[in-house]
Amino acid sequence: MDAETSWRVIEQERLSLAAMLEGRSEDEWNTPSLCAGWRVKDVAAHVALAPQPPSPLTMVVEGVRAGGRFHKLNHDFSVRHAKRPGTDLVAELRRHAASRRLPKVTNVNNILFDILVHGQDIAIPLKFPREMPKDAARAGAERVWTMGWPFGVKRHL
């Protein structure tokens, strides 16, 4: 899947996630997601943060705070952002839907599978059907399979 097509899918997925999250109750926002230890609201905050990369200084501070553990940094930074009202997270998803800004440590292929997977992490516990574009799902699966760190899919499977 070429980069331009990936960006169009990312925009569509951000917008559809925002629509799905609009009007959710506090109980729904606090529902455990499919990500262990993450609520729906935490995952939504993580997705909303993707096109709003932190400064290098913030990343250093967050890295120290997390003891150098990438997954802890990612979790804790998202949980702090999730303290915002759900309506703010929905507005951020919409406002940045077409953004092509990326954190320095990632690329469009990673952002594509991130939005696809996290859309399911939110939708399934809330019992909302969420179709994935098949070509995008295939591209995301191929990316995860070949990337190694931080997932190590080949090693685990």
N, C-alpha and C positions, 0 to 999 in steps of 0.2 A: 504494500500500500504506500503510495507516494506521500510526501510530507503535506502537500496542499490538501489532499483528501483527508488525511489524518486530522489536520486542524479543523476542517469542516465538521467532522464527526465529533471532535472534542467540544466544539461550540454547541452543537445540537445536544450532546449528552449533558453538558452543564445546564443548558436551558431546561431540558426535560427533568433533570434532577431538581432544579429550583421549583418547577411547577408541581412536582410530586411532594416536595417538602412544604410548600405554601399551605398555611392554615393548620399545620400539625399541632396536636395538643402537647402539653408539657409531658404527659405520660409517653406519648409517641417519641418525642425528642429524647427522652431518657431510656427508651427501649435498648437493651443490649443489641449491638450490631453483630454481624458474623465475624468481626475482628475481635478476638479475645481481649477483654478489658477495655473495649471502646464502646461507647453509646452511639446511637444514631447521630446525635448532635456532634460528637467528637469527630466522627468520620466526615460529616458535612463540613465541619470547620477545616479539616485537613484538605478536602477537595477545594474549598473556597480559598485556602491559602496558596495553592499551587501557582496561580498566576500573579501572586504577590510575594515574590521571593524576598526573604529577609536580607539585610545587609551582611557583609562578611563579618563585621564586629558582632552583630546579633548571633550569627551562627557560631562564632567562637565562644561567646558567653553561654549559649544554649548547650554547646558541646561539653563545656566544662561542667555546667550544671547537671548534665546527664552522665557525667563520668566517662565521656568518650563513647558511649553506647548509642549507635545510630537509631535503633528502634525506640529506645527510651526518649531520645531527643525528639524524634518525630511524634511520638505519643504525647509527651508532656507539652510540647509547643502547641499541638492541636487542641489538647484539653484546655489549656489556658485561653486559646482563641474562642473555644466553645462557650466561654462564660458570657459571651455576647448574646443578646436575644436571638431566637431563631429567625425572626423577621430580618434581622441584619445579615445573617448568613445567607438567606435566600436572596436578599438584595445584592450581596457581594457576588454570588454565583451568576446572577443576571448581568451585573455591571461588568464583570470580567470574563464573560462567556467567550467572547471573540479574541481575548488577549492571547498573544503568542509569547508573552514573557515566560521565562523558565528559570527555576533555580539553577545555579551554576553546575550542580552535580547531576543534572538530568538532561533529557532530550525529548523530542516530540513523541518518539516511540514509547518511552516510559510514561509520559503523561496520558497517552492514549489508553494503555492497559490500566493505568491507575483509575481513570474516570469510569471505565467499563466495570472493573472489579468492584470499586467502592460503590458504584450505583447499585450493584447486586447486594453488597454488604448492608446497605440501607433498605432496599426494597423488600428483600425476602423476609426479614423479621417483621416488617410492617405489613406483610401480605399484599404487596402491590406487584402486579405483573410488570416486568421491565424487560422488554425485548432488547437484544443486542444486535447491531448490524453485523451480519455474518462475516463479511470481509474484515471488518475491524476486529471482531473477536478472534479470528484466525491470526491476524497480524499481532494482536496482543499476546496470544498464547505462544506464538513463535518467538516473540521478544523475551518473554519470561523464561522460556526454555533455554535460550542461548545466552542469557546475560550473566549468570553466576551470581556474584555478590550483588545485593545483600540476601538474595533468596536461595541460591544454590539448589534449584529445582532438580537438576539432573542427579545431584548427590542424594537428595531426599527421596527421589522416586527411582 
